[in-house]
Amino acid sequence: AAKSQVMLAAKSQVMLAAKSQVMLSCVRRTAERLASPLGCAWAGTQQRLSAPASQRTQILSAGRSRSFSSEPIAVRDYGGPKLSGSSSKAGLLVIGDEILSGKVVDTNATWLSKMLHARGVDVCRVETVGDCVEEIQDSIKRIKQRVGDGPVFTSGGIGPTHDDMTYQAIANTFGLKLKVHEETLKRMTAHYTSKGLEVNEMRLRMATLPENCDVLFTEGMWVPLAVVEGVHILPGIPRLFQSMLEAHAERFEGKEYFDIELFSDDGEGDLAKPLAEIAARNPHVKIGSYPKVTHTAGGLDGSEEGWRVRLSIIGRDQAAVLAVGEEIRNAIRIVEVTSEFPRIIGVKRGGATAGKPIPRIVGVPT
């Protein structure tokens, strides 16, 4: 036993010595790197990071330096549009295991966002959850808290099968019971009878709605649009989702916005700093930067236009939007788009002019 203890102690001393040699070797290699040009650059980086914020020179390898602005750039919170003058916000909850697994591609979120944006309503939250009552409830509460009195929409989960849980989840959220809605049952029965089918126990689930909800019907459809405390419960099938909302679009209206589009042949990396500085000075005008693409759902194709970045300036104060557009023109290189782009963007949002187009203002060389 004593011999074993001695051997273990000797082994530990050998390992410690070897570890010390490795550490010394690492230190030597680090010193060698610091003596090299690359090491100097690394040391310069460390020096810059530890330098006071007021310092206005950047230390480079070989002792060179260049001037740079150390003024901090205020970064805006881009968690949803911040367009002044509108109190109308909206949110969407997309429901379905098939969405989360990738078996089905959701298109309702994109369509709804475009539709509401065109009516002056700011979509500030979109969430996706699976077929789980508790997760649906949690998401509805979060979205309601975010949008306040604005509308909330759900997509999916109102069919006849066991995994269709939206009606139950919404009822639970607001402390309601489910009840057969007689007018929905009447319309559904007529629909299935005309097809030679019966309203069985499972189909009856589609007419069992949260009690005392408001129910809207769409011409040519029996499917109800149930509304509970501002939550609009819709099917996930895009054709039905879109038709039902289009039929009741007048319920969703905000304040008109103004939109300028400019085009630049510089890259986003070159535009990023001046755009960030302009955005910081104009918190109620939203500046978007979108690099050239060859194929998009909206048909954007800059490959033949000589531009690399499309800029969108959006706000509800027309004078502020025009001022920001002019500021951007003076700060970066703007090119003219000469092809026949659609010359319309956005629409009027309120009163008798709702749905009327607003002319697009396209940047030209100054």
N, C-alpha and C positions, 0 to 999 in steps of 0.2 A: 504493500500500500504506500509506504514512504517513498519507494522508488518511483511509483506512478506519479505521485505528487511532484517529485523533482522533475520528471520528464515533461509533465504538463506545464510547469513553470518555465522550463527552458524553451518549450515550443511557443509559449505566449511571447517570450522575449524576442524570439526569432521573427515571429509574425509582426510584432510591433516595429521592429527595426526595418523590416521590408516595407511596411506601410509608410514609415517615415521617409524611406528612400523614394517611394512613389510620389509622395507629397512634395518633396524637394525637387524632383524631376519636373512636376507640374508647374512649380513656381518658376523654375529656370525657363521652361518653354514659354510661360506667360511673359516673362521678362524679355525673352527674345522677340516675341510677337510685338510687344510694346515698343521695341527698338526699331521695328520695321515700319515702312510707310503705312501699311495697313493697321499696324498697332497704334501708330500715331493718330490715325483717323479715329480708331476706337477710343483712344484716350481723349481726343478732342470731343467726341460725342459725350463722354462722361463729364468733361469739363463744361460743355454747353448745358447739359442737364442740371448741373449743380450751380450754374451761373445765376445771378440775380435776374428777375424778370425784366428789369429796366435795361439790361444790356442789349445793345443794338448791333452787335457783330457776331457772325457765325465763325467759329474757329475751325479751320480745316487742316488737313495734313500738310506738311512742308511749310507751316507757318503762314499760309495764305488766309485772307479773310475777305468777306464781302458784306455789304450792308443789307440788313433785312429789317422789316417792321416787326417789332415785338408786341405791338398792341394786340390784346386779345380780341378775337372775333366772337361776338355773341352768337351762340348757336340756338336756333329756334327749336321748339318742341314741335316736330312734324307729326304728332300723333293724331292725325285727322285734320281736315281743313279748318283754318281759322279765318273765315271770311266775315269781316265785321258787318253788322247790320242785320244779321239773321239769327233768330232764336230757334229756328226749326232744325232739329237734328234727328237722325234716324239710325237704327241699328238692325242687323239681320243675324238670325241664328239658322245655320244650315244643319240639318239633322239627318244622320244616317251612317251606319257602319260601312255602307258601300262607298261613301265619299272618303272616309278615313282610310279605307283599304286600297283606294285607287281603282276600284272596279267600275265606278261611275265618276265622270268628270262633272263637277258642278259648274253650271253656266248662269245660274240664277243670281248669284252675287254680282257678277259683272253687269248683267242686264238691269238689275234693280238699281245699282249705283248710277248707271247712266241715266235711267229714267228719272230718278229723284234729283240728281244733279241738274238735269235739264229743267226741273221745276223749282230750283232754288233751295232744295233741301239737302243739307250736308250729312252724308253718311259718315259716321264717326266710329263705327264699330261693326266688324263682321267676325263671327265666331263659328266654328264647326265642332259638333259633338257627335258621339255615337248614339245608338238607340238605348239610352239609359235615362230613366225618369229623373234620377237625382242630378245627373249632369245637365240635363235640359233645364231643370229648375234653377240650378246655380248660375247658368249662363244667362237666363232670362233676368234674374235679379241684377247681375252685373250690367247687362246692357241697359235695363231700365234706369239704373242709377246714373249711367253715362248720358243718356239722351233726355232725361227729365220727362217733360210732357210730350216729347216727340214720339212718332210712331215706331213700333218694333215689329219686325216681320219674322215669321218662321217659315222654313221651307222643308217639307217632307214629314213623314211619320204620321199621316192621317188616313192610311189605308185600312184594309180589313184584317191584316195578319197580326200575329202575336207580337211582332217587333215594331208595330206602329203604336207609339206611346205618347205622341205629342198632346193630344187632348187631355189625357190623364195628367201629364206633367204640368200643363198650364193650369188646370183646375187646382192641382195641389199647390202651385205657387201662390195662388190668390185665395186659398182656403175655400174652394168651391166643390160642389159635387157634380158628377156627370148625370145628364138627363137626356132622354130621347127628344130631339127637336122635331116637332110634328110636321112643320112645313118642309123641312129637309127630308123627312121620311116619306112624305107624300110625293115629292119630286123624284126621289130615288126609286120608289116603288114603280112609278110610271115609267121611268127610264128602263129599269130591268125587265119589267113586264113586256115592254115593247120588243125586247130582245129574246123573249121566251125564257127568262131567268127569274128565279125567286129571290126575295130578300131574306136570306137565311140569317142565322145568329151572328155569323162573322161579318156579313155585310152591314148588319144593323149597327155595328161599331162605328161606321162612318157617319151615322146620323145621331150619334150619342155625343153631345157637346157639353162644355161647361155650362152649368145652369145660369140663366139670366144674361147670357152673352148676347151681343148684337150680332145679327146675321145678315150678310149682304149676299144677294144672288146676282149672277151674271147671265145675261140673256143667252139662251141656248145651252145652258149647263145646269145640272142639278147640284153640283158640288158647292157646299156653303163656304163663304168666307166669314168665319167666326172671328169676332173681335172681343177680346177680354182685356179691360183696363189698358187700351191702346195697343195690345199685342194682336197683330193680324195673323191668323193661322191659315197657311196656304199649303197646297200640295207641292211635292217636289218635282213633278213632271213639268218641264219647262213650258210646254204649250199651254197647260192649264194655269201655271203660275203667272205667266205673262198676260194671258187673256183676262184673267180675273183682276189683275192690278190695273191694266189699261182701262178696263170698264169703270174703275172707281178712282182714276187718277186725280180727279178734281179734289179729292180729300186731302191731297198732299201738295202743299204749296208754300214756298218761301219767297224771299226777296230776290229780285233779279240780280245777276252778276254780269261783269264785263270781262272780256277775255282778249288779250293781245297775243299774237304768235310772232316770234322772231326766229331767224335762222342764222347760224354761224358756221363758218368753215374751220373754226378752231376745235380742239378736242375738249372733252369735259374737264380733264385735269388742268387745262389752261384757263378755263372759265370759272373753276370752282371758287377760288378766293374772291374775285370781284363780285360774283353772284352772292356769296355768303355775306359779304360786307353790306351789299345793297339790301339783302333780305333782313339783316339785323336792324337796319334803319327803318324798315317798312314792315312791321310785324303783322299788319292787317291786309297785306297783299301777298298772295301765294305765288312763289316763283318755282316753276318746275323745269327740270332739265332732262331731255330725253335724247339719247344718242341715236344716230341713224340706224335704221333697220331695213331689211329687205322685204320682210313679210310680216304683217300684223293683221289682226282682225279688223282694225280700223282702216287698213289700206295704206298706211304710211310707208313710203318708199323713197328714201333720199339718195339712193345709189346713183341716180342719173341727174341729180339736182345741184351738185356741187356744194352741198351743205353736210355738216357732220353732226350738228346738234340742233334740236328744235327746242325752243324755249317757250314756255307758257306762263303768262302773267295774268292772274285772275284775282278779282276783288269786287266788292260791291260798291265801292266809291270810284266812280268813273274817273274823276280828276286824279285820284291817287294812282290808279292803274296806268293812266297815260303818263304821269310823272315818272313812275318806275320804269316804264318802257323807254322813255327818253334817257333816263339815267343809265340803263343797260346799253342803249345805243352808243352812248358816249364812253362807256367803260370797256366794251369788247367790240370785236370786228363782226359786223352784221352783213349778211349777203342777201341779195334779192332772189326770191323764188320766181322763176319765169314761167314754169309750166302751168297748166290749168289745174291748180289745186282747187278743191271746193272752197269757195270764198265765204262760207258761212260757218260760224261756230257759236254754240250757245243759243238759247232762246229766251224770250221774255218770260217772266215768271208770274205776273199778277194781273188781275182785272181783265179788261176786255182785250188786252194785247197778249194774253198768255198764249204761248206757243208760236209767237211771231219771231222770226230769226233776227239775231244781232249780227251785223256785218263783221267779218274778221278783219282785223287791222294787221297787215303783214309788213314786216320790217323791210326797209330798202336802204341801200348805201347812203350814208350821210356825207 
